[in-house]
Amino acid sequence: MTWQTVSTDSTDTERLGEIFGRHIQGSQVVELRADLGGGKTTFVRGLARGLGSDATVASPTFTLGKIYKTKDLEIHHFDFYRLSEAGILEEQLEESLGADNVVTVVEWSDIVKNVLPAARLTIELRPTQNDADEREVVVDYPPESERLIKSVETDWQEVRP
């Protein structure tokens, strides 16, 4: 199933992430797809805030993984951009997947596709031709996430000008 919208700039992308964070549950896996500088970390910054974290969110490109804590959950944020094989990080990712108190976010997921669950959200941020800051946001989701997406869509429509 697919839901699409447009983010006009980084503030909008972060706001969309925050809305997702308000509705997402533990054990959810989010695959983020975008080019370098495409808004993935910006989205995660909003997601973390929406989940109740006051952590300073930064790209895990050089550390490969970061954990952000909220009152009830942890956000495990992985970035496999610099790796040609996942190695031990694949084991850490597998431990995160499906844990009731963990929301797992994966960037540059191609080398770990074999361990990602089919029932995940895949959020792709694509640049548009209209504006360098604008992104088409395409969310592919399994049927069991339909209620989540409907809630996000409703809240997103309320903040759109």
N, C-alpha and C positions, 0 to 999 in steps of 0.2 A: 504494500500500500504506500502511497506517496502523498505528501503535503508540500506545497511550494509557497514561498513568499519572497519578498525583497527586503534587504537591509540597505538603508541609504548611506550609512557610514559606520564607523567603529562604535560610536555611542549606541546606535541602533542594534548592532550585532551583540554588544554586551547586554543590552536590555533584553534581547531575545533569549540569550543564555540565562539571564536571571529568571525569566518567566519559566523556562524549562526547569530550572532549579527549584522553583516553588512547587512544581507538580511531580517531579521525578521521585522515584522510590529507590531504596537500597536494592541491590542485586541487578540494577540496570546497567547495561553496557552501551556506551556511546562511542561510535567510530566517527572521527572527524576527518573530513577530506577537504583539502584546499591546497593551492600552491603555496610556496614560501611567502610569508607576509599576507596570507589570505584571510586572516581573522580567527584562526583556530584558538589561539591563546586568549584573544579578546573574548570569544564565546565562553571559554572555560572560566575566565574571570567573573563573568556574569553568572554562570552556572553555580560557581562556588558561593557567591553572594546570595543567590536565590535559595541555596541549601542552608544558609545560615553561617557560612564561614567568613571570618574577618581576615583570613590569611592573605598575604600578598602573593598573588598568582603570577608566575613567570613561566616562560616556555621551558620545558624540561629537555630541550635539545641536547645540552651538554651533560646534564646529569642523568638523562634517559628516563627518569621517573621521579615523581614528587607525590607526596601525600599531604592533603589538606584535611584538617579535622573540622567537623561541625559538632553541635551538641550530641547528635544521635548517629551520625554517619561519618565515613571517611570517603574522600574522593581520591582515587588512585589514578594519577594522570601520567600516561606513558607516551613517549615520543621515540619512534624507531627510525627516524630519518637518517641518522649517522651509521646505522648498522647494516651489514650485508647478511648477517644471520642473527637471530634473536638470542641464542645462547641461554645463559642463566636467566636473563630477563623474561624469557618465555615462561619459565617456571614461576617467577614472581607474578606474571600476568595471570597464569592459570589459577594461582592461589586467590587472586582478587575476584575472578569471574564467578558470579553467582552468590558471593557472600552477602548475606542479608543486610549487613551494615556498611556495604561498600558500593559506591557508584564508580564504575571503571570507565575512564575516558582514554581512547587510544588514537594517537595521530600517526600517520605514515604506517598503516597497518598491514601492508602487503606481505611482509615476512612472517606475520603471525595469523594470517587468515585461517590457517588450519585449526587454531585453538579458539577463535572467536565464535560465540554461539550464533546460530542463525537468527535467533530472536533478539536482535539488537537494533538500536537506532543508528542509522547511518545518515549523518548530516554533512552535506556537501555545500561549501561556500564557493560559488563561481563568480568571477568578475563579469560585469556586464559591459556592454559597449557604450552605455550612456555616460558613465562617470567612473573614474578610477577608484573611488571609495565605495561604490555601490556593489552589492553582492546579491546574486540570485541564491536563495537558500532552498535546497532540495532535501527533504527529510523522507527517507525510506524507512518504513517501520512495519513490524509484524502485526497481525490482527489483534494480539493481546495488548498492544500499546495504543489501540484506537482511542480509548478514554483519555489517556495522557495527551495525545495529540489534539483531540477536540478541546480539552481544557486549555492547552497552550494557545491554540488558534483563537479561542474566545478571548483570552486575556490579551493576546497580541492585537486583535482587532480593536480592543478598548484603548490601547495606547497609540494607535496609528492616527496620524493627523487627517 
